[in-house]
C-alpha cells in the first residue's frame, strides 16, 4: 500500500489566530522541485495522521517523481530501525536515550507538531469527568479500581459514578506516547511509582493495545475502560475525554487551544528538544506532547539526503497548514524557524 492511499483527513479544529503562527514560507521554497527517489521511515504512531496527510500533499504538489512511506510502528521501533540504518528518518515522541544505540552526533531532532494526549473513558452515563493528577496516577497503577472510588468522587462531586470496575488500557509496544504520559505522571504526582519511559510495568489486570489505535479500540469496546490516546485517534473514534487538572488548579479539556497554551511556556533546549508537559498557565492542557523527526547528520546517498531535506523543509513550512486539519497544534514560528536552521546542518555527500 502506498503512502498516498493511507492519508487520513480528520475534522478541522481551529486554533486561535494569535496562538501559534504557521511558519510563513510561501510554497516551501521549492523544496521538492526536481527531486526523485524513495524514502522509508518508521516510528511514532501519535503523529501518523499528520504525517500521512503531509506526505500525500508533498508528493502530489511538490515532488511527484518521488515516493515516501512512513510506517507508524511506535517510537521505540522507529528509533531501533533508525539506529540500525533501516530507515532514512524516524518519528519519535520520546527523546533518544543511551539504550537506543544512536550516537549523539549522528542525528538531529526536528520538532514537527504537538498535540494533547487525551484520557478517554467509557462510562455511558457519565458525560463529563474530571481527574486530578493524583487520582489519575492511582487509576493507572490500579490503586483505584472502581469508578465510584472516593478519590474520583472528590474530583466529580456532581457526577453519578457507577461501581463499575476500571479497566486500564495501555500500549503494548515501546511508545513515545507512553513515555510522555508517564513522564507527566512522574512530574505531576508524588503518588506515581511506575516510573517513566517508552515502556513501564503496568498492572497485571490491565489491557494492552498496539499503537494509539489499539488503546483507543479497547476503550471504545470496553465498558469502564480508560486509556491514553492521541487527539487524532480519539476524535476519529468519537471517544469521550476526561478533563485534567493542570498546574494552575484548573480542569482543562484536551483541545488544540489548550495545547497551544502549553507550548507557549515550554523551554526549548539547544538541540531543539522541548517539554510542554505539566506546563503552567490557567488554559494549558497539562498532557501536551511534542513529537520529532530524527534525521541523519549526514547522508551517504545524495539523492536520499536531498529528498529528506526537501520533505522535512516542507513539513516545517507549508506542511504546518495541515496540522489543525489533523488535530495537531502547529509549531510556534520561532521554533519552526530554528528547526529549519537545524535542517540546514544536515550534510549530503556528492
N, C-alpha and C positions, 0 to 999 in steps of 0.2 A: 504493500500500500504506500503510495507516495504521500509526502507531507501535505501537498495541496488538498488531498482528499480528506485529511483529518482536521481541517480548520474548523473551529467551533466558534460561533458567534453567539454571545450571550446578551441579555438585555442591558441597555445603556443605564448607567448610574452616574449622575452628574456630580462633579466636584466643584466647589465654589471657585469662581473665576479668579479670586485673589489668592487662592491657596497655592497649588503647585503649578508653575508655568512650564509648559512643554518647551523643551529646548528648541529655540527658533532657528532653524537652519534650512529654510526653503525646501528643496526637493531632496535633501540629504546629500547634497554636494556631488550628485552623480556617482553615488557610492557603489553602483552595480554596473555601470556602463562598460561594456566590453569584457566583463568577467565571465569565465566559464569554469567548468569543473564540478566536482561533487564534494560535499562536506557531510560527515556524520557526527552527530552529537548525542549525548545522553545526560540524564541527571534529573534534577528536581521535577516532581510532578506538580508541585504547588503553582508554578507559573506557566504550566503547559498550555492553557487556553490562550494566554497572551502570545507565547512563542509560536504556536501553530498559526495563529492569525497573522502575525508579523512576517513569518517565513513565507506564507502564501502571498501576501501583498508584495514582499520584496522580490520574489521570483516572478510574479506576474508583471510588476511595474518597473523593476529596476534591473533585474538580471535574468531575463527569460531563457538564456542559454546555460544557466547553472542549475544545480539541484542541491537542496539541503534537507536532511532528515534529522529530526530531533525525537529521541525515544525517551519518554518520561519514566525512567527506571527507578527514580528516587535519588536523592542527593548522594547517599552512600555508594551506590553502584556507579553513579556518574563520576565521582571522584576516583573510584577504583579504576574505571576504564581510562580516565584521563592519565592516571599515574602509569598505566601500562601502555600508553600511547595507542590505544584502540579507538579513540575518538579525536576529532580535530578541535573541539572545545566541549566544555561541560557546563551544566547548570547545577547550582547548589544554593540551598538556603542556609547552610551552616558553613562556618569557616574551616579552612584546611588545618588539620592537626598533624602532629608527628606520626600518628598511626596510619595516616592516609598514604604515606610513602611518596609524597610530592615534594621535590626540592624547592626550597623557599624562593630561589632566584630563577625558577624555571617557568613561572606563570605570573599573570596579573589578575587581580579582581576587577571585574567591570560590573558595577551595580546597574540594574535594569529597571525594575519597578518595585513596588511594595504593596502589601495588602493585609487586611485583618486575617488572623486565624480565628475562625468562628468556633463557638462552643455550642453545637446543635444538640437538641434533646428531643425525645419522642414521648410526650405526655399529651394525649388528645384533649384533655380538659383543662390544660394549663397553657394559656395563650401568651403569658408573659412570665419570664423567670429572671430573677436577679441573683448573681452569685459573687460573693466576696472572694478574694484570693485564698484565704484560709479554708473556706468552705470548698472551693474548687479543688484545692490540694488534697483535702481529706476524701473527697469523692473519688478522685483518680488514683489514690493509693488504697482504696477500699476500706477506709476507716469510717466512712459514711456509706451505708449500704441500702437504705430505704429513702424514698423521696419525701416522706413526712418527718425526716430527722429534724430535731430541734434547731440545728445549725442552719439548715435550708429554710426552715420556717422563720427564723430570725431575719434572714435576708428578704423574706417574702411574707410579711405579716398579713397581707390581704388575700393571699392565694389559698385555694383549697387543694392542698397537696395530698396525693394518694399514698397508700402504704406500699406501692409497687416497688419491687426490688430494682435496684440500679444496675444496669449493665454498662460497663465501661468499654468503649471501643477505641482501639489504638492501632498504630501502624505495625505491620509485621516485618517490614523492610527497614533498612537503615535510611533515616529520613531527616531532612533539614527541617521539615515541619515539626517533627518530634523534638528536634534539638531546640528550635525556637520556643515551642510550647513549654518544654521542661526547663529551659533557661529562664523563661518568665516566672514559672512557679518557684524556682530556686531563689530568684531575686525578690519576688513579691511576698512570699510566705515562709515564715520560720517553721511552719509545720511540715513542709515538703521534705521528704527524706530519701527520695529515689534518685537524686542526682540529676544531671543534665547531659544530654548527648544525642547522637543520631539514633541510638537505641538505649533503652533502660529496662530494668527488670520489673515488668508490670505485674500486678496481682494475678494469681493463677486463675481466678474465676472471670477474668476479663476476656474480651474477644478481639482477635487480631484481623485486620484487613489490609490488603496490599494497596499501596498508594492512597492518596486522598480519596479517590473514588471508592475504594474498598471500605474505608472507615465510614464514609457517607452512606454507603449502601446498608451497612449494619445498623446505623442509627435509624434510617428510614424504615427498615423492616422489623425492628425490634422495639416493642413497647417497653418503655422505661430506660431506653438506651441514652447514652451521652457520649460525645466524642469530640475530636478537634479536627476541623476541616477547613481548607481554604475557602474564601468567599465565593469564588467562581463555581466550585462544585456544590457548595451549599445552596447557592442561588439556583443552579440548574436543577437540582433535585427538590427545590422548594422546602428545604429544611428550616425549622424554627430555631433561631439562635438565642442564646441567653445574653442578657446584659451583664457586663463585667465591671466590677468596682475598680476605678482607677486610682492612681496615687493621690489624687486630689479629693478622693472620697465620693466621686460621682459614679453612678451606674451608667455605662455608655454602651450603645448598640454598635455592632461591627459594620460601620459604613465607610465609604471612601473618604467622606469629610472627616470622620474621626481618625482614620489612618493618616490623612494629611496633617491633622493637628499633632499627631505623634511624631511625624517626620520632621516637623518644624523645629523640634527641640533636640533632635538627635545629633550627637557629636560624631563627626567624620574623622576617621584615622588617616594617617599619611598614605596607607596602602589602599584607601577608599573603602575599607570595611567600616561598617557603622551599625549601631544597635538602637532601634527605636522602641524596644521592649520596655514596658513599665515606665513610659515617659511621663513627665509632668505636664500639667495642663488640664483644666477642667473638662475640655472637649475631646481629649485624646483617648483613643481606644487603646487599652494597655497591652493587648497581644497583637501588635502590629509587627509584621515580619518583613525583613528585606530579602531580596534574592539577587544572586550574582551569576555572571558567566565567568568561567575560568578560561582564559586564553593563554596560549603559549608565549613565552617571552621571545622565542624565535621559531620560525617555521622553515624546515629544510626544503619543503616543496613550495616554490614561489607562487604557483597558481593557487594552492590552498591558502597560503598566508594572505594573499591579496583578497581572496574571496571572504575569508574570516573577517578581515579588517573592514571590507566593504559592507558586509552584513551587519556587523556589530555597530558600525557607524550609523547605519540605517535604524537599528534598534534605538539608538540614543537620540535620534533626530526625528524624522517623520514617523518612525515606529511608535514613538511615545503617544501619538494621537490615538493609537488603538488601545491604550491602557484602560481608559474608562469603559470602553465598549465591552471589555472582558473582565470587569470588576477588579481592576488594579489601579492604584494611585501612581501617576507618573512621577518621575524624579523632579525634585526642585531644580530649576535651571542651573543654579550654581554647581550642584553635584553632577548633573549631566555634562556640563562643560568640563569639569575635572575628569570625568570618565573618558571624554573624547581625547583629552591630553594624555591620559593613561594609555589609550589605544595607540596613540602616536609612537609610543615607546616600543611597540611590537616590531620586531625585525623579520624580514623575509630574505632568504638567500636568493641571489640572482640565478 
